[in-house]
Amino acid sequence: MKKSTAKAQWNKGLKNGNGEVSSGRGHFKASYTYASRFGDDTSATNPEELIGAANAGCFSMFLSALLEKANYEPETVNTTATVHLGEKDGGPHVMKIELDTEVSVAGIGEDEFQKLAQEAKEKCPISKALGAVPEITLTARLKK
């Protein structure tokens, strides 16, 4: 079984505090604050951006694998994940994730492409792990 780790440290109270998240291998490190999560501070990240990055990365790799398995050679799979944080049961909750992908791959028809994109959305491990999210949508376009 493959294991991956990440670390987080939070300092002080919720609204006056700050923290840092990092990958276990040390390739990624970022700060986060209350204001970067719930306010307008764009100088730091937040957990929802990290969820979006994980979902977009996993989906892109999975779609690439499905395209190869179907004998297509993808050039690029560019995916943006927009994570919507709302409120549910009196607290913050990820309410929706929008995946928007543009793929450059030769020779595939639109119907087959859409079928493989939907399969990637449903079967990538991160999408599966995000099963508590009420809605995950997908817009998939072939790059012309």
C-alpha positions in Angstrom: 0.0 0.0 0.0 1.4 3.4 -1.0 1.5 6.0 1.8 1.7 9.8 1.4 1.9 12.3 4.2 1.3 16.0 4.7 1.8 18.2 7.7 0.0 21.2 9.2 0.8 23.5 12.1 -1.6 26.1 13.4 -0.4 28.9 15.8 -2.6 30.8 18.2 -6.4 31.3 18.1 -8.7 30.9 15.1 -9.0 34.5 13.9 -5.7 35.9 15.0 -3.7 32.7 14.2 -1.8 31.5 11.2 -0.5 28.2 10.0 1.6 26.4 7.5 0.9 23.2 5.5 3.5 21.1 3.7 3.9 17.9 1.9 5.7 15.1 3.6 8.5 15.0 1.0 9.0 18.8 1.4 8.2 19.7 -2.2 5.3 22.0 -1.2 5.0 24.5 1.7 2.4 27.2 2.1 1.0 29.5 4.7 -2.7 29.8 5.6 -4.8 32.1 7.8 -8.4 32.6 8.8 -8.6 35.5 6.4 -7.2 33.4 3.5 -9.9 30.8 4.2 -12.9 32.8 5.1 -12.0 36.3 4.0 -10.3 38.2 1.1 -6.7 37.5 1.9 -5.0 36.3 -1.3 -1.5 36.2 0.2 -1.9 32.7 1.6 -3.7 29.4 0.6 -6.5 27.5 2.3 -7.5 23.9 2.6 -10.1 24.2 -0.1 -7.4 25.3 -2.7 -5.4 22.2 -1.7 -8.5 20.0 -2.1 -9.0 21.5 -5.5 -5.4 21.0 -6.5 -5.6 17.3 -5.4 -8.8 16.7 -7.3 -7.7 18.5 -10.5 -4.3 16.6 -10.4 -5.9 13.2 -9.8 -8.6 13.7 -12.4 -6.1 14.9 -15.0 -3.8 11.9 -14.5 -6.8 9.5 -14.5 -8.2 10.9 -17.7 -4.8 10.7 -19.3 -4.6 7.0 -18.3 -8.1 6.3 -19.7 -7.2 8.0 -23.0 -4.1 5.9 -23.3 -5.9 2.7 -22.5 -8.4 3.6 -25.3 -5.4 4.0 -27.7 -5.3 7.8 -27.8 -2.2 9.8 -27.0 -3.1 12.8 -24.9 -0.8 15.9 -25.3 -2.2 18.0 -22.4 -5.0 17.7 -19.9 -5.5 21.1 -18.2 -8.0 21.0 -15.3 -9.1 23.7 -12.9 -11.1 22.8 -9.8 -13.2 25.4 -8.2 -14.2 24.5 -4.6 -17.2 26.2 -3.1 -17.2 26.5 0.7 -20.6 27.1 2.3 -22.4 26.3 5.5 -24.2 23.1 6.5 -25.4 22.0 9.9 -24.1 25.2 11.4 -20.5 25.0 10.2 -18.3 25.3 7.1 -18.8 22.6 4.5 -17.5 22.0 1.0 -20.7 22.3 -1.0 -19.6 21.9 -4.6 -16.6 21.3 -6.8 -16.5 22.3 -10.4 -14.0 20.6 -12.6 -13.3 22.4 -15.8 -10.9 20.6 -18.2 -9.5 21.3 -21.7 -7.8 18.3 -23.3 -5.6 18.2 -26.4 -5.8 14.7 -27.9 -5.9 13.7 -31.6 -8.4 11.4 -33.2 -11.1 11.0 -30.5 -14.8 11.7 -31.1 -16.7 14.0 -28.8 -19.0 11.3 -27.4 -16.2 8.9 -26.5 -14.2 11.8 -25.0 -17.1 12.9 -22.8 -17.7 9.3 -21.7 -14.0 8.9 -20.7 -14.0 12.3 -18.9 -17.1 11.3 -16.9 -15.4 8.0 -16.0 -12.3 9.8 -14.8 -14.5 12.2 -12.7 -16.2 9.3 -11.0 -13.3 6.9 -10.6 -10.2 9.0 -9.7 -9.2 8.2 -6.1 -9.6 11.8 -4.9 -13.1 12.2 -6.4 -14.0 9.0 -4.6 -12.5 10.3 -1.3 -14.6 13.4 -1.7 -17.9 11.5 -1.6 -19.3 13.8 1.1 -19.3 16.7 -1.3 -23.0 17.1 -2.4 -22.1 18.1 -6.0 -19.1 17.6 -8.3 -19.7 18.9 -11.8 -17.5 18.5 -14.9 -17.2 20.6 -18.0 -14.9 18.9 -20.5 -13.7 20.4 -23.8 -11.5 19.1 -26.6 -8.9 21.7 -27.5 -9.2 22.6 -31.1 
